[in-house]
């Protein structure tokens, strides 16, 4: 599955994530190859395609959790995994049990304190506790979750939970934010709200975002680049060059329409959702 990049400009020195002719194997099978990608500071980039084509595999390679089968990957100027403290990561959406007695604020604090579920680490001085509390408060304010931060996480809506999880990924003030299907399971208003929030984080705070998604429509108007993985191949580049009926029809091997609304927005119509093509459910 070779990617045809539509952007041939020279890459800037400030590139945050760079893939050069990268290939991936899963269970011994080549699932995609030839991927070229360059994400600059403050860019919002979507990784698109149906379940099972290898979106999460690409994310794991960017995080340094999987080695590529070929090509070259650099993240923040070094090998993947070297600068994990500068990367915020939100894995595929998980739901919280309604009975869970953990505050939203503590879920965010987990981004600082890890396995202790947001409880302060022992031995922290007053200055460090205050700094941790300030970071949590800043992250909550950034995502608009301060009003319900002290409620039990199981008692807030799905969209509010997702904002708390994005705050958790932001609490260490990362330069790169990697989100795996953050809109999955949300209704349309919450999808739109979360997409607008992520765009705001990119533009105001110059955080580079790589976000996996099944449906491009809720985020299309915010995107700087797209990477499509589909049964008929793959392609990357600016949305206006990649998101066309001709390109998507070739990728999905079925007729796809791209319409333009009266206000100039693109809408993709008719993208199918085939069954997973390999055994890793989370490689979608």
C-alpha positions as a Python dict, from the first residue, in 0.01 Angstrom:
ca = {
    (1, 'X'): (0, 0, 0),
    (2, 'X'): (206, 291, -126),
    (3, 'X'): (141, 652, -33),
    (4, 'X'): (152, 909, -309),
    (5, 'X'): (242, 1239, -146),
    (6, 'X'): (98, 1545, -314),
    (7, 'X'): (330, 1784, -129),
    (8, 'X'): (682, 1794, -271),
    (9, 'X'): (809, 2106, -96),
    (10, 'X'): (1132, 2092, 103),
    (11, 'X'): (1068, 1992, 463),
    (12, 'X'): (1141, 2261, 722),
    (13, 'X'): (1394, 2201, 998),
    (14, 'X'): (1113, 2237, 1252),
    (15, 'X'): (924, 1925, 1137),
    (16, 'X'): (777, 1759, 1446),
    (17, 'X'): (697, 1415, 1300),
    (18, 'X'): (849, 1291, 976),
    (19, 'X'): (789, 964, 793),
    (20, 'X'): (999, 887, 484),
    (21, 'X'): (887, 587, 278),
    (22, 'X'): (780, 403, 593),
    (23, 'X'): (636, 50, 579),
    (24, 'X'): (459, -156, 846),
    (25, 'X'): (409, -528, 902),
    (26, 'X'): (160, -694, 1134),
    (27, 'X'): (165, -1068, 1201),
    (28, 'X'): (423, -1102, 925),
    (29, 'X'): (206, -932, 662),
    (30, 'X'): (286, -600, 497),
    (31, 'X'): (-14, -375, 569),
    (32, 'X'): (110, -51, 415),
    (33, 'X'): (429, 95, 268),
    (34, 'X'): (577, 407, 118),
    (35, 'X'): (419, 644, 373),
    (36, 'X'): (554, 1000, 357),
    (37, 'X'): (441, 1250, 619),
    (38, 'X'): (573, 1575, 762),
    (39, 'X'): (393, 1752, 1048),
    (40, 'X'): (500, 2106, 1133),
    (41, 'X'): (443, 2300, 1458),
    (42, 'X'): (77, 2383, 1515),
    (43, 'X'): (-53, 2166, 1233),
    (44, 'X'): (-368, 1954, 1264),
    (45, 'X'): (-321, 1632, 1066),
    (46, 'X'): (-583, 1357, 1031),
    (47, 'X'): (-504, 990, 980),
    (48, 'X'): (-810, 853, 803),
    (49, 'X'): (-950, 524, 684),
    (50, 'X'): (-1180, 236, 778),
    (51, 'X'): (-1121, -5, 1062),
    (52, 'X'): (-842, -252, 1001),
    (53, 'X'): (-619, -65, 755),
    (54, 'X'): (-344, 17, 1006),
    (55, 'X'): (-410, 362, 1153),
    (56, 'X'): (-324, 259, 1508),
    (57, 'X'): (-19, 73, 1378),
    (58, 'X'): (107, 402, 1231),
    (59, 'X'): (43, 575, 1563),
    (60, 'X'): (236, 305, 1751),
    (61, 'X'): (530, 353, 1516),
    (62, 'X'): (523, 730, 1581),
    (63, 'X'): (521, 662, 1956),
    (64, 'X'): (813, 420, 1932),
    (65, 'X'): (598, 125, 2045),
    (66, 'X'): (646, -60, 1714),
    (67, 'X'): (944, -62, 1478),
    (68, 'X'): (875, 18, 1113),
    (69, 'X'): (935, -255, 857),
    (70, 'X'): (1116, -6, 637),
    (71, 'X'): (1182, 362, 584),
    (72, 'X'): (1281, 636, 828),
    (73, 'X'): (1087, 793, 1115),
    (74, 'X'): (1189, 1094, 1324),
    (75, 'X'): (988, 1252, 1605),
    (76, 'X'): (1095, 1587, 1749),
    (77, 'X'): (1429, 1550, 1573),
    (78, 'X'): (1516, 1205, 1705),
    (79, 'X'): (1408, 842, 1695),
    (80, 'X'): (1049, 761, 1803),
    (81, 'X'): (1017, 713, 2178),
    (82, 'X'): (1314, 932, 2266),
    (83, 'X'): (1108, 1240, 2358),
    (84, 'X'): (803, 1078, 2519),
    (85, 'X'): (782, 1351, 2784),
    (86, 'X'): (706, 1600, 2504),
    (87, 'X'): (425, 1391, 2352),
    (88, 'X'): (69, 1376, 2479),
    (89, 'X'): (-112, 1054, 2384),
    (90, 'X'): (-480, 966, 2401),
    (91, 'X'): (-547, 599, 2311),
    (92, 'X'): (-870, 469, 2162),
    (93, 'X'): (-1173, 583, 2357),
    (94, 'X'): (-1255, 407, 2680),
    (95, 'X'): (-1569, 455, 2885),
    (96, 'X'): (-1583, 496, 3262),
    (97, 'X'): (-1819, 297, 3480),
    (98, 'X'): (-2093, 517, 3625),
    (99, 'X'): (-1998, 401, 3976),
    (100, 'X'): (-1631, 500, 3947),
    (101, 'X'): (-1548, 723, 4244),
    (102, 'X'): (-1269, 926, 4082),
    (103, 'X'): (-1299, 1297, 4014),
    (104, 'X'): (-1239, 1440, 3671),
    (105, 'X'): (-955, 1645, 3820),
    (106, 'X'): (-783, 1324, 3935),
    (107, 'X'): (-813, 1174, 3587),
    (108, 'X'): (-624, 1475, 3454),
    (109, 'X'): (-368, 1447, 3736),
    (110, 'X'): (-301, 1092, 3617),
    (111, 'X'): (-114, 1251, 3327),
    (112, 'X'): (143, 1368, 3581),
    (113, 'X'): (139, 1090, 3839),
    (114, 'X'): (78, 778, 3632),
    (115, 'X'): (-43, 461, 3794),
    (116, 'X'): (-147, 631, 4120),
    (117, 'X'): (-470, 747, 3953),
    (118, 'X'): (-400, 1110, 4013),
    (119, 'X'): (-318, 1085, 4382),
    (120, 'X'): (-14, 1297, 4476),
    (121, 'X'): (311, 1105, 4482),
    (122, 'X'): (453, 1059, 4833),
    (123, 'X'): (724, 1295, 4943),
    (124, 'X'): (630, 1585, 4718),
    (125, 'X'): (699, 1919, 4879),
    (126, 'X'): (445, 2196, 4894),
    (127, 'X'): (600, 2373, 4595),
    (128, 'X'): (575, 2067, 4374),
    (129, 'X'): (218, 2000, 4484),
    (130, 'X'): (120, 2355, 4400),
    (131, 'X'): (291, 2330, 4060),
    (132, 'X'): (107, 2004, 3986),
    (133, 'X'): (-224, 2159, 4089),
    (134, 'X'): (-155, 2461, 3868),
    (135, 'X'): (-79, 2240, 3568),
    (136, 'X'): (-400, 2043, 3619),
    (137, 'X'): (-603, 2363, 3655),
    (138, 'X'): (-447, 2510, 3339),
    (139, 'X'): (-520, 2194, 3138),
    (140, 'X'): (-880, 2186, 3264),
    (141, 'X'): (-930, 2550, 3168),
    (142, 'X'): (-777, 2495, 2824),
    (143, 'X'): (-1030, 2223, 2738),
    (144, 'X'): (-1324, 2397, 2907),
    (145, 'X'): (-1368, 2133, 3178),
    (146, 'X'): (-1314, 2337, 3495),
    (147, 'X'): (-1686, 2352, 3579),
    (148, 'X'): (-1720, 1974, 3622),
    (149, 'X'): (-1363, 1886, 3725),
    (150, 'X'): (-1469, 1789, 4080),
    (151, 'X'): (-1756, 1563, 3973),
    (152, 'X'): (-1709, 1187, 3957),
    (153, 'X'): (-1591, 1099, 3606),
    (154, 'X'): (-1858, 831, 3568),
    (155, 'X'): (-2128, 1093, 3620),
    (156, 'X'): (-2035, 1331, 3336),
    (157, 'X'): (-2130, 1296, 2969),
    (158, 'X'): (-1923, 1121, 2704),
    (159, 'X'): (-1817, 1452, 2553),
    (160, 'X'): (-1714, 1584, 2896),
    (161, 'X'): (-1518, 1266, 2965),
    (162, 'X'): (-1333, 1310, 2637),
    (163, 'X'): (-1241, 1667, 2727),
    (164, 'X'): (-1099, 1541, 3057),
    (165, 'X'): (-892, 1279, 2875),
    (166, 'X'): (-760, 1540, 2632),
    (167, 'X'): (-666, 1753, 2934),
    (168, 'X'): (-483, 1450, 3076),
    (169, 'X'): (-280, 1427, 2754),
    (170, 'X'): (-206, 1803, 2768),
    (171, 'X'): (-114, 1835, 3133),
    (172, 'X'): (261, 1787, 3071),
    (173, 'X'): (256, 2073, 2815),
    (174, 'X'): (349, 1855, 2515),
    (175, 'X'): (472, 1975, 2178),
    (176, 'X'): (292, 1692, 1996),
    (177, 'X'): (-54, 1549, 2068),
    (178, 'X'): (-142, 1206, 1925),
    (179, 'X'): (-510, 1111, 1945),
    (180, 'X'): (-647, 770, 1845),
    (181, 'X'): (-1016, 793, 1746),
    (182, 'X'): (-1111, 1066, 1999),
    (183, 'X'): (-1450, 1120, 1831),
    (184, 'X'): (-1551, 753, 1838),
    (185, 'X'): (-1878, 701, 2025),
    (186, 'X'): (-1964, 1072, 2050),
    (187, 'X'): (-2281, 1222, 1903),
    (188, 'X'): (-2252, 1482, 1627),
    (189, 'X'): (-2265, 1794, 1851),
    (190, 'X'): (-1991, 1655, 2075),
    (191, 'X'): (-1784, 1551, 1773),
    (192, 'X'): (-1803, 1907, 1645),
    (193, 'X'): (-1716, 2052, 1985),
    (194, 'X'): (-1415, 1826, 2037),
    (195, 'X'): (-1291, 1892, 1681),
    (196, 'X'): (-1314, 2268, 1738),
    (197, 'X'): (-1131, 2230, 2071),
    (198, 'X'): (-843, 2040, 1908),
    (199, 'X'): (-817, 2302, 1633),
    (200, 'X'): (-804, 2575, 1899),
    (201, 'X'): (-520, 2395, 2078),
    (202, 'X'): (-325, 2376, 1751),
    (203, 'X'): (-371, 2738, 1651),
    (204, 'X'): (-337, 2907, 1991),
    (205, 'X'): (-70, 2688, 2152),
    (206, 'X'): (123, 2562, 1847),
    (207, 'X'): (77, 2200, 1950),
    (208, 'X'): (108, 1964, 1654),
    (209, 'X'): (-176, 1711, 1639),
    (210, 'X'): (-191, 1372, 1467),
    (211, 'X'): (-543, 1236, 1502),
    (212, 'X'): (-685, 906, 1376),
    (213, 'X'): (-1048, 908, 1265),
    (214, 'X'): (-1297, 705, 1061),
    (215, 'X'): (-1505, 1001, 942),
    (216, 'X'): (-1338, 1309, 799),
    (217, 'X'): (-1650, 1528, 788),
    (218, 'X'): (-1651, 1657, 1151),
    (219, 'X'): (-1287, 1769, 1124),
    (220, 'X'): (-1233, 1845, 755),
    (221, 'X'): (-1266, 2223, 782),
    (222, 'X'): (-992, 2235, 1049),
    (223, 'X'): (-727, 2018, 882),
    (224, 'X'): (-387, 2117, 744),
    (225, 'X'): (-306, 1771, 607),
    (226, 'X'): (-467, 1430, 568),
    (227, 'X'): (-326, 1080, 537),
    (228, 'X'): (-573, 829, 392),
    (229, 'X'): (-520, 455, 436),
    (230, 'X'): (-773, 243, 248),
    (231, 'X'): (-801, -94, 69),
    (232, 'X'): (-703, 63, -265),
    (233, 'X'): (-380, 223, -143),
    (234, 'X'): (-294, 538, 46),
    (235, 'X'): (-234, 905, -18),
    (236, 'X'): (-124, 1209, 182),
    (237, 'X'): (-124, 1584, 135),
    (238, 'X'): (-337, 1898, 186),
    (239, 'X'): (-713, 1828, 210),
    (240, 'X'): (-803, 2022, -103),
    (241, 'X'): (-570, 1798, -306),
    (242, 'X'): (-646, 1464, -140),
    (243, 'X'): (-1016, 1486, -54),
    (244, 'X'): (-1159, 1453, -403),
    (245, 'X'): (-1413, 1212, -546),
    (246, 'X'): (-1160, 1069, -790),
    (247, 'X'): (-894, 1003, -524),
    (248, 'X'): (-1131, 855, -266),
    (249, 'X'): (-1310, 639, -523),
    (250, 'X'): (-974, 488, -618),
    (251, 'X'): (-872, 434, -255),
    (252, 'X'): (-1198, 276, -142),
    (253, 'X'): (-1267, 95, -471),
    (254, 'X'): (-1626, 215, -465),
    (255, 'X'): (-1790, 540, -583),
    (256, 'X'): (-1733, 824, -335),
    (257, 'X'): (-1870, 1174, -380),
    (258, 'X'): (-1715, 1491, -242),
    (259, 'X'): (-1966, 1777, -232),
    (260, 'X'): (-1919, 2145, -157),
    (261, 'X'): (-2182, 2313, 59),
    (262, 'X'): (-2319, 2663, 6),
    (263, 'X'): (-2067, 2800, 257),
    (264, 'X'): (-1775, 2636, 74),
    (265, 'X'): (-1723, 2338, 306),
    (266, 'X'): (-1636, 1996, 165),
    (267, 'X'): (-1848, 1694, 261),
    (268, 'X'): (-1754, 1333, 183),
    (269, 'X'): (-2048, 1106, 95),
    (270, 'X'): (-2060, 728, 69),
    (271, 'X'): (-1745, 605, 247),
    (272, 'X'): (-1796, 234, 333),
    (273, 'X'): (-1697, 66, 657),
    (274, 'X'): (-1559, -279, 570),
    (275, 'X'): (-1467, -543, 824),
    (276, 'X'): (-1118, -545, 971),
    (277, 'X'): (-860, -687, 731),
    (278, 'X'): (-613, -816, 987),
    (279, 'X'): (-616, -954, 1338),
    (280, 'X'): (-520, -644, 1533),
    (281, 'X'): (-851, -469, 1622),
    (282, 'X'): (-649, -172, 1740),
    (283, 'X'): (-459, -143, 1417),
    (284, 'X'): (-760, 41, 1271),
}
